[in-house]
Amino acid sequence: MFKTMFKDLLAKTKANRPIQPAGNQKIKSFELKLPSGYGYRRQDRISLYRFLAENISVLNGAIWLWTRLCSAPVEFKFSGLSETSAKDLINRIDNILIPFSYQKSGGIETLVNMYFHSLFIDGCFGGEVILTSRKNGIAEFYPCDNKLLSFERAADGWKLYYENDTNRIKLEPGSFYYSGLDATSHDPRGVSLLASVGFVSHLEQKLIRDMSQSLERSGYQRIQVQLTKPEKMPAESDNAYIERANRYFDSTVEMMKSLKPADSAVTWDDVKINAISPSGTGAATSWYLYHRALVEDVCAGVHLDPFMLGYSFGTTQTWARFKFELMMRQITAVQEKAKSFLKWLVELEMALRGLPGEVEVFFDNRRVFGSLERYKAESIMAESIIAQFKAGLLEKAEAREKLDKIEPGIV
């Protein structure tokens, strides 16, 4: 399956349709090209990444971990809006974003989870706002299938299109939101978290298949039955001797075939029964080391350590803490993209409803792990601010503002 999949998807095809000028404008033809040797279509790459994430356990675990760690509880802070109005607004948006009628709450939480899941697998997230008939609010938010997006570059910037076998629709920047992971001005499509692990994950799955076949052949004991050839009796013809020897051989074979697990074989002393089984554990150890090397390579591609995916490769607690703190820094960087999306969505609803003010979005990344260290850091920061106030370096209002900002884990 993997061999056929990679052979088909790695075939060189055109990356995107040629660029067409907008209206009567004459612009230089520009085609969004892929690097050399990376020539299969964007739709095929996204299909490949989704297949890998759904069928390979280590990649599924990596996407699950990244998505759940990034999907921390969301908090909104409004300026120029009363607490009651802000609460009503968030409740309304939470109900609007429910993806289907059977789900009664948690629309924002579900959308944030969908955002990160799509961002890590497809390398991007896109969706369109549908307005109410009176255009005084958002009716729903519709996440799109990223495989159906195409990109064209015009004189005034990139244009996005939503196309299938029959239609091609230009997406409006005012109502459509698109976010690409590690996107650039030259390539806004984004890069999947699985972009660098396709080949090595294929090797890992091939190794598991070969290992299972090898262990299946060597892991079960075989029975070898050795019969001593009977001697020819005096005055016995050749045909009679051959017939007697074959009859004796066939009767012994039938006896061995009819034995049940609890039965014992009873024979003359000219029959030897031996059990054939592998000796030593060298092969199993080699398989383990080979598989471990490939798993570590896959983990490096998805920016995780093996212990985070359940592999106990002898990591110390100090090293694990350091790696987790490093991962949290990466999470806060990725969450900035989601904060921009939620800020755009909430402020669009505020503008449509004529509500004043702005909104700030925060992800609550507080966790039990390392709580003592955070408490000590809070104490040191608070003591430093108080000392500056007593020394006359800060006004009371400034000191109060700095103390209010000491809230660990909120980004």
Secondary structure as GFF3:
##gff-version 3
##sequence-region A 1 411
A	DSSP	alpha_helix	2	9	.	.	.	ID=ss1
A	DSSP	alpha_helix	42	55	.	.	.	ID=ss2
A	DSSP	alpha_helix	57	70	.	.	.	ID=ss3
A	DSSP	beta_strand	74	79	.	.	.	ID=ss4
A	DSSP	alpha_helix	83	96	.	.	.	ID=ss5
A	DSSP	alpha_helix	107	122	.	.	.	ID=ss6
A	DSSP	beta_strand	124	131	.	.	.	ID=ss7
A	DSSP	beta_strand	138	143	.	.	.	ID=ss8
A	DSSP	three_ten_helix	146	148	.	.	.	ID=ss9
A	DSSP	beta_strand	149	154	.	.	.	ID=ss10
A	DSSP	beta_strand	157	163	.	.	.	ID=ss11
A	DSSP	beta_strand	168	170	.	.	.	ID=ss12
A	DSSP	beta_strand	176	180	.	.	.	ID=ss13
A	DSSP	alpha_helix	198	218	.	.	.	ID=ss14
A	DSSP	beta_strand	222	227	.	.	.	ID=ss15
A	DSSP	alpha_helix	238	257	.	.	.	ID=ss16
A	DSSP	beta_strand	271	276	.	.	.	ID=ss17
A	DSSP	alpha_helix	282	301	.	.	.	ID=ss18
A	DSSP	three_ten_helix	306	309	.	.	.	ID=ss19
A	DSSP	alpha_helix	317	353	.	.	.	ID=ss20
A	DSSP	beta_strand	358	363	.	.	.	ID=ss21
A	DSSP	alpha_helix	371	390	.	.	.	ID=ss22
A	DSSP	alpha_helix	396	404	.	.	.	ID=ss23
###
